[in-house]
Each structure stands twice: as structure tokens, then as C-alpha cells.
């Protein structure tokens, strides 16, 4: 965590305890907003985790992320729900103690998702066996089942939990999940029979009609279309007449006989709704019990437990009723427990470390809890009393009783009790409670009916006749039919809260506070007003004040010393003494004042965040200096090591090389003596027949002659008489070599003709076949070599090149084009591709001539360089024939004839050439010899081309 302090200006602070202005709500919100906009949705307040719903998928929940957070110190990595889950798990194992994680926040803040993420983390991090995997899978799969039956779409959340859930996960001594148990609280049964506008019933109804098979829907009396869905009671296996009587009559026992009295319409509706709610509530309890049976651990050995409490957060709506009263009462109790456990935890840590505890001022909400639950005088007692008393008790008489009994309480006000200013904000029939989180106004309409939640006895008897096994199980015949009135809903809820408080008080607490950033469920949007409200009713500022009342920062000596020891010469690089003594030496060197810190038995306590910030900033500066020094030392060490290795290697190589050279020198001298002796002997016997004595010498003579011959070979065939005179032994060989060399020279000359030259020759032959003896200036073209192109690719406009490059450019040449009307000369480029000829003016293609539409090419028999391209012209809008002048006439026409395969289409004509200006219009080019070359428009409108007569070679 300390490493992140350097980026605190941009991404905020990871732990609110280190917030300098910790009493400022604005500073708190500003830090939360910074982190939210950087997709950092988790922040600590000590060990409490604040989670802001991002309303989008974040890549921070992968298996890789889980592995990163396993077994790591809580504050070592950035805040994460995995860090909290891992710390709880490791603390449970090391201390063999029970823990619980309280997840709270308003609807849509992400409580259920947080609970899932914790379960998924334990599923991955716990030891794995076949039995343990079975339990793990059941724990994970219980969530979607309970969500289907206990969650619904509300105005604030598409997947709102409409019940509180506490799940115990049981672990063995090795950390394996071996069992579990679930408790549910205050299921919102009224949703079965009534939903507010824009809300829906429980998910299971819609999942049933959407996913159920046709036979099942037909048997249940349901329709596939949710819009046509109506409440039916065929969900039961009871004869229709029996069910009808049970819903429309009430059984009255009078001494020895039973009388059935018909209900009024209002009572019948009430009986129907009460029965529906009872069926759903008892079925939900049956489902929870079935899940608990599947999670039960039969092993009687001691287990440690981690509890997950996912319970509704503080609720404030436009209209708040009985359900909001119960939920907010629950949150008051949990806030009371939260403050008590937090203070207890802080006090225990101080006492354990031997640091004097300083009393912390905080708002004690016991006065509000007493207002609600005090015996005989509290709101719950008054509500029960009004529900149970004979006579005409109504919601308004309940309101009057509260005004009478608790009218003077500072946290209670009604329209009647309010002063003139407050009365304007209160309607009749409501009361307002000032909770720890703020004021909430409750409408008393429906309080008595919802609290009673009575189910008539004959309704139970009818259910016992059901042939449906689950219904029969939910309404057992063994259930006593006591005439005593059952406990009210709020009394049952109060008792369950007492039981829950006892469970939580027996365990070590951990907290996750979930915050909804906006009502529109949009990612990246942070509503300051909404978040400020949640920060207030979640008690986050209160918790921060408690944590900051003493010391903002505390760390174990070894962790603190390990990080900051470079700041003190005495502790760097290695401290030999105890960690506590090292920290004492370190803070003395840093100049900490006595009121800024305390040294406990195992930890250092720092009072102000600014002290820690200054230490961390100094560490960052020191770290860079140390990194530079370490880098320099390391580089020197590496260079020195490399040098020593190289020197040692060089010495070894030098010794080996000298030895090798000495051996070679000896061998060479011995070989030289032997060769010289043999050479002399061979020379002396050179004229004798070949034998052992002269074989090497004769071989030398042959090699010497061949070497000299190689260096003195005739350069041309004309020098063949300068052949080197051979020794007697090489006479025959020399004659054979001479013949072979002459043949080689002849072949070499033939091969010297390159493919390009061959191509040139073929083109010249093609030109000759077309123009030899037909055009006057042909002989002058014979000596001029043909080139591959007269215009390089770089000289063709890039736009034109991109348009035609897919057709493969074969040849390009500059030309002068004469207008069809007026014969004005225009400079153009003629580009020949594999498919067509293009006439181009800079970046424009003026005309494209497909080779298939090229009817022929006309040239004169004189020495001019004009050519006329005749094209097929069927449409008046099409351009006609082209009149061109080209300095490379023979080359261009030969290339055109080969590329377009138009050898037979090129005609040499005398006198005049007719061409089509456009369909129906024609023009003429007249050719004649003159004193000088001229091109002009004649009086008859023809284009006159005069050329000088040339003498043939």
C-alpha cells in the first residue's frame, strides 16, 4: 500500500485512514471519486472495504488475480475483495477462530455480487478433494437457487435481494470447506400478491413461464406470455370445492360444533393473499432447509466458521412502509453492533500493544434502538399492542398511541407533534424517525395488516389435504392448532435479530460497505449527492473517525523496517538487531517528534498521515539514488568479472596456441626434408619409366605445367597459336586440353548473348517483319536499341499508378496527341498495360482503349513518326480514334503489337489516312514529303504532315 502513495494525487489514497482531512466529507467523496474514475472501485478504511459498483465488467476477478492475492499481507497489494477474503481465511486458520463478513449497502450497490466473489475465491483457494469439491459446488450453486426464489426486479435494482441471508461456511483444520448453513431473514412475502408500479414479482415466476415445458405450464394453469399471467391456485393438488370453501368461509368452533361463516369480500381477498404469502414463505423456508440438509457436515470434530451476512441496506423511498421500518431497524442494530465491535477491536489492539487508550467521541445510536424496541414503550411494543387489542384497531389509532406514549422523544415526530415549520413537510398519517443515517418518514397505512400476517386455521386445514408433497410438508398435521394468537411479524423479526446479534458477537467482524454511484446504473457516472447520502447512512465517516481518533497508521516492526531501512545509515543495508530496536533507531534518525508516534510491543503507531507521506516521499527519493548506486556497482562487478574471465581465457588460449604452433613447426620441417629428398631423387630419374622414385616428381611437373597453362591461356580464339609449350610427359594431354579450350571459348561466346539481348533481337525481328522495305525511316531505327520503357514508374503520377497498377504496366512512352477538332498538339503519356492502352495527362486518364476494341493502327510509308489508333466507337458519347506523334515510333508500335497481340493490325499506308472523330464524323491525315518536317492544318481541314525524304543506308 505504501508504494501507491506516490500516485496519490492522481488515483487517490488506498486507505481513508491516511486521509489528512479525515473529518471532511468532501475530502472523503473526492478521494472516492478519483479512484472510481480510474476504475479503482475498492478502498480501505483500515480493514473495512468500501466497494463502489462500476456497472461494467472489470478484468480484476480472474483466476490469475485470485492467485496474486492468495497468502499476501493485507496491505501489500491494492485494495480488493480477494485481499479481505484471503486475510479472513488466513486469520481463521492461524488463530483457529470464527469470523464473519458483513456486506451492506442499499439495493443495487453490489452486495450480492460481493458475496458471490468471496464464495468464488474460497472455491478456488481452499484445498481440493472430491468430497470438498462436492461441498464447494453446493455452496456455489445455492446462490442462483435462492436468488430465483428470493430476488426480484425493483425500481432501483434488477436483481434485488428481498430477504436477508446469513451463510456459515464451515472449514476443517486444513482450511477445506466441509459444510455450511444458511439463515434467512424477513422475506418480503407481500411481493407475491402486490408489486409497486414498475416492479416485478420474484424471479422464479418469470423463469417458470419462460423456461417451463408446455405440459408443466398447462398443469400449473399458467400461460407462456408474462403479460397474460394472473394469480392462479391450481401452484397446489387440492379439490377446487375444498379450496373455494377455504378461501371464502371461516370456521368458527362453538363448544361441540363447528360453524362455517362466509367472509365478506374484503376478508376473502385478505384470506386469499394471506394464504398465498404463507405458501410462498413456507416453501421458501422449505427450500432453505433442503439446502442446509445438503450442506450439513456429519463430522462432529471442531470446525471454524466464516459467516457471510448479505442483508438489505438502509432504505429511504418516496413512500416508506412497514418493510422499510423493519429493514432500517435492522440497520440500526447492525450499526450499533458495528460501532461496538470496531471500538472493541481498536481498544483491544491498543491494550495488546501496550499503548494508552484514548476515549473516542462518537454518536451512540442506542437511543434510536431503544425507541424502536424498548419493552412496553417502544414502537414495536405499541404496534403489537394495537394489533392484539380488541375493538376497532386501525393504522391511525396506532399512530395516535405512538403520539401519546413517545411523543416527547427527540427522534420521533408526527404532523400533530411537529412545530409549524416541520409540519409543512409532514402529512397526516405518517411519522418520522431521526435515524443515525438521517430522517425517514413512514406511512402507517398497512402497518397493522402486515404485522399481523394472520392465516386462518381453516386455510391451514385445507393445505393439509393437498396431494403435493411439498405443500403437505410445509403445512404438517403435527403443527399445533393453538387458539393462541401467533407472534406478530415484527416480534419474530426482533427475535431473529437478537439471535443474529448473538451469532455475530461470537465471531471476529470484517466489513464490506457497498455503494451505488448513480441511480441510472451507468458506468463512469458518479452522483455526488447520492454517494454522499450513502456514505452517511453506511456510517463510513463515523467509522473513519473511530479509526483516526488515535493513530492513523500502524504496521509491524519487521514490515516497516524492511521498507524504510534505506533512510537510515545505521539500518542499511543490513540490521543485525531486533526489528523493534531497528525501528527505534530509524525514527530517531528521521526526526519523528514524540507526539507523532508510539512504539508498541510488535507495531509502530503513527498519528498523522502527513508523517507517513513525508517518510514515503523521502523513501522514493532515496530509492532512486540507491538504484543508481546499485546499478553502478553491479555494472562494475559484471565488467570486472568479464575482464577476469577473458584474461584467464586469453592466457589458456595463448599457451595452447604456442604449443600447437611448435608441434606444427616440427612436423613441417620433418615433412620438408622428406619432400626435398624425394624431389631430388625424382629429378634424377625423370627420364626413366614411371616408378615409386619419380612418381611424385612427375606429378609435380604435370601440376606445374597445368598451373602455368592456367595463367597463360589465350584470351581469344585468334591467339590459339600462343599455346604454352608442354613438357614431354604432357604432349598428348596438352593437345586434348587445347581442343577442349577452343570448344569452351566457342560456347562461351554463344552464351554471352543475354536473355535481354535475345529479347531485343526478337523485337527487332518483329519490327523488321512489319516495316522493312515499307517505311522510309526504318533503316535508321535498326541501330537504335530498344528499351523496356521510356517513362519510369516514378515519373507516372501516383494517382494514375494506383488506378492501373493492378493491370501490370508493360511499357510507357511520351507522345504528342493532336485534338480531333482543330488538331492542337497536347503532351501526353501513352501507357501500355496487360489489358489496355491509356492516354494520360498528369493525374488524369484521358482515354482508355481496351485491346479488344483496337481495330487497327495506321502509319505512313514516309519518314514521319505519326500513328493513328483506330478504335471501335458505337456510342456518340465515346471518344474516337487517336492521332499521336511518337519519337520512338518503331519501338512503341513493336511493343504494342506484342502486348496486344495485334501484329496483323498495323498497316503502312500511302497518301492519306481517314479516322473517326466520333460516330458519324470523320477526319483525315495527309502525308507528303517536303524540304522540311512540318505539321499543320490544311485549308481543306485535314491534318497535313510533311517529312523530309531520307536516303536509305
Secondary structure, DSSP 8 states (H G I E B T S, - for coil): -GGGGGGHHHH--SBGGG-TTTT-HHHHHHHHHHHHHTT--EEEETTEEEEEE-SS--S--SHHHHHHHTT--TTTS---HHHHHHHHHHHHHHHT--EEEEEE-STTSSHHHHHHHHHHHHHHHS---HHHHHHHHHHHHHHHHHHHHHEE--SS-TTEE-SEEEEEEEE-TTS-EEEEEEEEE---GGGGT---TT---BHHHHHHHHHS-HHHHHHHT--S-GGG-----------HHHHHHHHHEEEEEETTEEEEEE--HHHHHHHHHHHHHHHHHHHHHHHHHHHHHHH-----S--EEEEEEE-------SSB-HHHHHHHHHHHHHHHHHHHHHHHHHHHHHHHHT----------THHHHHHHH-TTTSHHHHHHHHHHSSS---HHHHHHHHHHHHTT-TTEEETTTS-HHHHTT--TTEEEEEETTEEEEEE-TTHHHHHH----HHHHHHHHT---HHHHHHT-TTS---SS----HHHHHHHHHHHHHHHHHTSEEEEEEEEE--TT--TT---HHHHHHHHHHTTHHHHHHHHHSS-SEEEEHHHHHHHHGGG-TTTSS---S-HHHHHHHHHHHHT--GGGEEE-SSEEEES-HHHHHHHHHHHHHHHHHHHHHHHHHHHHHHHHHHHHHHHHHHHHHHHHHHHHHHHHHHHHHHHHHHHHHHHHHHHHTTTS---TTTHHHHHHHHHHHHHHHHHT--SSGGGGGG-----GGGHHHHHHHHHHHHHHHHHHHHHTS-HHHHHHHHHHHHHHHHHTTTSTTHHHHTTS---S-SS-GGGS-HHHHHHHGGG-EEEEEEEEEE-TTT--EEEEEEEEESSEEEEEETTEEEEEEEGGGEEEEEEESSS--EEEEEE---STTS---EEEE-TTHHHHHHHHHHHTT-GGGEEEESSEEEEEEETTEEEEEEEEEESS-EEEE-TTS-EEEEEE-----
